[in-house]
């Protein structure tokens, strides 16, 4: 099959990209490995989505459904239960596998929108047994919200990112006793609003500067040992506390999923995701990328904006348009993550920035652009539009946050 | 004498930091820090009768999926949430269900409807 744009991944970024590419007149195929499009939104049944993009507050499934409906109305071929097995970067061909067998897709442009994976228990190197009852938060969320299964009866949560906090509430509402949330940092990883409405509302304790040092259990998890940590995150002997739980939920971070492309395109050194320009274009001209496979975003609304951008420019690329030249964007003082990797003056530069540490009052400096922010925390991403006039004539754009 | 009460608005992910000035009789003198009217409403409710939007799911019969996600279409008193969960746990609805359809009107007399937040088609065969 020959098409203009193939989109890999039917989550928020992929759906937005497919729609925008189709609006530009491109013939689009969307490949999704799950049985339906929507991605992680399908299992995020809580609200808080869409305030930027739709100017109203939606739950995850509602947000996804708007895009699903729009996809159905457009002439976009959606291949569900389909997996991309291989990519031939030079020939612009993809090998896809489904129940129907193997197919080759030939395309002019590609939008890679494969999202992220959760950091697993295995990667944490926690000593002890390897019983059942240990789940990543996303897996537990899918069990509860999509498949109607409870992961256990008494749970401890490791990691206070938003997913961990939201799962603490979800488990509590469904009758699971949540004995606490453990966070190795001295402050919560998720939004303050989630600490309030997910933990404080239900009296769930938050153990800061603490971590899990051992898991015990023969068949099923029986005990989790938690200890305080020092400033280097090393457990402090003598501070151990034993929790009798049958379930441990891990909310310890997301990792951009880049396997299919990592040998073919450049990677953003700050996010470990696929490096892109502000158009979503990667170092391989015909390949675009957007969403959590480029950087872990805070809000799905941002993912939608960047998905649309990648979809639009992938379609223009397929029509024969070329863009550039690009100016490198680099992380400077106090900046841990910055997206995009390059600035292409075809569009204004929208920066996504995470600071390296908590900064009470900081000045974002980009070229001749400056803006003051208060109470910057690494867990909350800044989104800032930099007007073109501040970037004229720069051979490199360094993004810095100066402490005031 | 007045006292200052600090809140973080939970109405949206912006999380405005709101300061409420209270008189010694606990009357609200001023509310500052909110970036929209919902913040002011939240601050008043939070001090008098805290409310939350409840999101959960309801069992589906003969659907392509076993659950339909639901929400209350407006914030409900926080102290009624356990009672609401009990009611919702015993609910079963027959597929198909359209996203946006009302499953329970005025649930437990809260004035809020329980609304489906996804479409669940009927199972094939």
Interface residues (C-beta under 8 A of the other chain):
Chain A: X42 X45 X46 X47 X48 X51 X57 X58 X59 X60 X61 X62 X64 X65 X145 X146 X147 X148 X173 X174 X191 X192 X193 X194 X196 X197 X201 X298 X299 X375
Chain B: X8 X9 X10 X11 X12 X13 X14 X15 X17 X52 X53 X55 X56 X57 X59 X65 X66 X67 X69 X71 X78 X81 X85 X99 X117 X118 X119
